[in-house]
Every structure is written in C-alpha cells, then in structure tokens.
Amino acid sequence: MGALGLSVALEALRPWLIGLAVILLATSGIQMYRSGRNCRRRSRLSLVLFALSAAIVLGVMLFPQTLAELMAALR
C-alpha cells in the first residue's frame, strides 16, 4: 500500500484525526499555560515547537486543497 492508498484509506477518518489533533493541541496549550505558574520557566524550544505544530494543524484544516497542490508540485 503506497501513500495514495493510505490517503484513500484514511480519508474516512480525516475529521476524527483533525479533531484529535485539535484536542491534543488544546491539552498541551493548557499544560504549557499552567506550568507558567510554578517556578520552572518554559523553554523557547517548547514554545516554538508548539506554535509550529499549531500552525501546521491550522494550515491543514483551513487550506487542504492548497496544501495538496503544493505537495503535488514538489513531486
């Protein structure tokens, strides 16, 4: 099963996977916010990785066709 077959198989699960990604990002955002109240500081790397992952999930949710066209053009 190649990448095309996998994408066809996962198409039915796409809304669930996006919902799971949003829930996990919200959970990690809450944990990062709560950890600011104790003595340990958040590292810049964790903030950058969180922002990057949130931007990727948002991009996939808002612009799926544009992302597919970009990936096809790279091939």
C-alpha positions in Angstrom: 0.0 0.0 0.0 1.6 3.2 -1.1 1.0 6.8 0.0 -2.0 7.2 -2.3 -3.6 4.0 -1.0 -3.0 5.1 2.6 -4.6 8.5 1.9 -7.7 6.9 0.4 -7.9 4.6 3.5 -7.6 7.4 5.9 -9.9 9.8 4.1 -12.9 8.5 6.1 -11.0 9.1 9.4 -9.9 12.6 8.5 -12.5 14.5 10.6 -11.7 12.3 13.6 -7.9 12.8 13.1 -8.3 16.5 12.9 -10.5 16.6 16.0 -7.9 14.5 17.8 -5.1 16.9 16.8 -7.1 19.9 18.0 -7.9 18.2 21.3 -4.2 17.3 21.8 -3.0 20.8 20.9 -5.5 22.3 23.3 -4.4 20.0 26.1 -0.7 20.8 25.5 -1.6 24.6 25.4 -3.4 24.3 28.7 -0.4 22.4 30.2 2.0 25.0 29.0 -0.1 27.8 30.4 -0.5 26.1 33.8 3.2 25.3 34.0 3.9 29.1 33.9 2.5 29.4 37.4 5.2 27.3 39.0 8.9 28.2 39.4 10.1 26.5 36.2 10.2 28.6 33.1 9.0 27.3 29.7 11.8 26.8 27.3 11.8 28.7 24.0 12.1 25.5 22.1 8.9 24.1 23.6 7.0 27.4 22.7 8.4 27.3 19.1 7.5 23.7 18.6 4.0 24.2 20.0 3.5 27.2 17.7 4.8 25.3 14.7 2.6 22.3 15.3 -0.4 24.6 15.8 0.3 26.4 12.5 0.6 23.1 10.6 -2.6 21.7 12.0 -4.4 25.0 11.3 -3.0 25.1 7.7 -4.2 21.5 7.1 -7.6 22.4 8.4 -8.1 25.7 6.6 -6.3 25.1 3.3 -6.3 21.3 2.4 -6.5 21.8 -1.3 -3.7 24.4 -1.4 -1.5 22.1 0.6 -2.3 19.2 -1.7 -1.4 21.3 -4.8 1.9 22.4 -3.1 2.8 18.8 -2.4 2.0 17.7 -5.9 4.1 20.5 -7.3 7.1 19.3 -5.3 6.9 15.9 -6.8 
